[in-house]
Amino acid sequence: MQKRNRRLFFQREKAPVVPHFSHPQKKHTHISEREREIQREIKRRRKRSALFLRASSDTRAKMSENSSSSSLRDSAGNPNWNAILKWSVDEGLRQEAELKAKGGGEMKEKAQTRRTISEEDRAWFLKAIESGVVDEVKRIKEITEKIIGKDPRGERIETEEEEEERVLALEELRDRLESVDNAKDLGKIGGLEPLLEGIQSEKWDGIRAMSAECVAVSVQNHPEAQKNAMACDALNVLLLALQSEKHLNKKSNAKVIYALSCLVRGNAEVMSMFVESDGIESLAKCGLTSSVVKTRVKAAALLRHASVTSEEAMKRTIDAKVIEVVATKLSVNVESGSSSSSLTDLAQERESYARLLLDIAERVDFTTNEDAVNQFRSDGFTQTLRESRKVIDDGANGGITDEKEFILAVDRLRNMLE
């Protein structure tokens, strides 16, 4: 008993003391106001519920007046939804007719006193509308004529600031060419010629790259725009730009290949002209050998598509030693990579090379292309496959084991050759 009393004594000593600045009365007043607010809300809700029930009873009464209760329910006593729907439609039409009958005179009177707009107000309104809407064709023409048309290759541009200004204008043009209608109108207003001139710029790589991107966006999946571009000799311009030794290792060549890809893909006639114009050889010589990884990736992607379009294209691919060139590049990639390229770019390069080699191996007719057999059976190619498989097994080069497409292509190539 003494221990218990002693424990209670210490508990009382440790009990918290109410601070002298607390205001219990004000707190109690706040609670009372809250309770009154809750009571008022309850009353409002009850009132709304009563109104709703009254309206519902009126609706049910009207339904019973216009339709027999038996027609609104089936034999089992469940609601007959078709009958209810019919009643709802009829009731809506009836109410609409009543409103028209009551307000017909007022509507006629309002129609007679309708406000007339003055010519000055009308002109102001049309001007306000025009100021908020951009005439796309007019704006495209302004860019191509005023900014590009006077000096399409940028030969008179002296500073990087001027080049940046030109590139910004081209970026705006590219964005506007995302519209199919604008891309179609580009050829009609003569906007393709200055862009093709810009691709041939020797002085400014930024102008060259953005001009090529504008052409690519305008002709992608657009047969009419492709036809307009071919009428401007776009294929030869792009091939010559790709073969330019001065720009072999420039970033703009990736955009040039992008424009070529958009021009030829989905158009069998243009693709045939591309193959006959040594397009595959140009990609192998100038695209795959570039020091820019993105240029190599785009070249491999276009070669993968072009090489399987015809027997002639496949033969040219084999004769251009594409298999040997790609195998060598793949070997360099998996052995050491490149410190100047990101891991993502290197992964894309590996995948594009492996898929290109696999497509050639699966589509080539080895009976008529003996050189293909020799290239696939060469020591260099088999060594590249062994190195690729080893890197995959070791999980090296920044998580290469996650590159499923690359791993699948390498395994299928090994199985085919074995």
Steps between C-alpha positions, in 0.01 A plus 500: 500500500784736585673423169179571312451835678861591432457422128188713481686781676777501239247480218325808636832682516579412138157596370516784246407842620257706292685811377380826640440646154240238394141618448259213570196725473586618148568140392159398631337787311669389177360148541151635555514704181613193309210299639254770397646500148454124479140531613429763235650275229284209617189718470597613149551142388167392646328783315662399170401138557140602560495705179652211309243254634219741413635538146534125468141451612385758241695319229351167599154657498552631147626162389195334645276753323660446158568128525341220687708358781482157346670620180796636700570162657529150361316193617754442777452851637838626375533839324417495128787717381378530141168642618674736742729622221203561272324696772813708565532592131130587469510708817807692377329577168183609678690739729693642205174563313356680803805725528482589131128578531558728798811675368416519130391860515803607700735324256341679202530833676867441578564397140347825376713709738825315421809719515659602170882508485662799338766463235755650738421241769508222243841610369635518855371151577653347185832668570500361855435152365778528242748623760446184705523256207826440313479442125721188481576520129578869525733445795681211329547715192641782712758267655608344172514827306609771741735301723618210288428602142747790491795291621398132526851365562588766757802619305450860611459406867806614694430423868367212707219724623377543143521126445300439818234743379474309171481166683219630723303602191555155351383341825176696477462385141560139602229522767251642250583225249376241749157574350428288193332790321794732565744236371295471182489877454876532548568369150227715346642827634857412402623433852692181425768659282648728770503208745692283254738791452545519876595132509792585272634762741878469532546757771239433771426148620198613703324642193584184306359274771178694559431538127529121462267448795240730344512296179472177700195616695324628187535178294461235771207268417372758252492375135403838354778679689745229391396557141555876537842439653604264220396767248757726670772232463503442877641146474816607317547802727482283812734234360758762403471656845558158659808440286656836585840428656493828689193391694584131532549526876255784564181454699293640214556182298268317739224743397585451133454123538179566691370703205602226258318241710180706509520558124543136391316295759142412407564594136615206287577717197723740692666210684585339165654829383694521826649153446583574135668826603753313718314590816597178677867549411486860627355387832767234540786731408390829656244406762641191672853642507404829667649585838156615619313210658153635414597521134611136507176393671282674241708361215460146635125549544453619141725222366293245690188621323650558154704179473194272507281692255625313190756250375695786344510682834621188679770440240624857534503459880719190474727659237546810718644272775236623743529178704874545552471872580219448751675203663811712550302786651313261728827350618637843590177584681486190721874498572558854619207728418566869463563753774346777289168319458230432758410148609160544339653586163737203521212267586302628201804450278545139615136423443487663154810307386378165631153539350645608163725193488214271603265638232766451231571145619131409501413661163808445282500219247828327579479291182533809281711713734812300571676807634238519774599152617865603507431817699284320756753215531801727527722486808424863577125444506513187715740674738255791530218262594718334765594836648137613502389183676782533754404858581138390543603216732726724705231766531754769413468842335238649727232236521521345155301200627185719488528554122257229396491581126878496474532174696227333292661606171845376607364163611304450178805587289711250692238229461471565125874481444546191715 
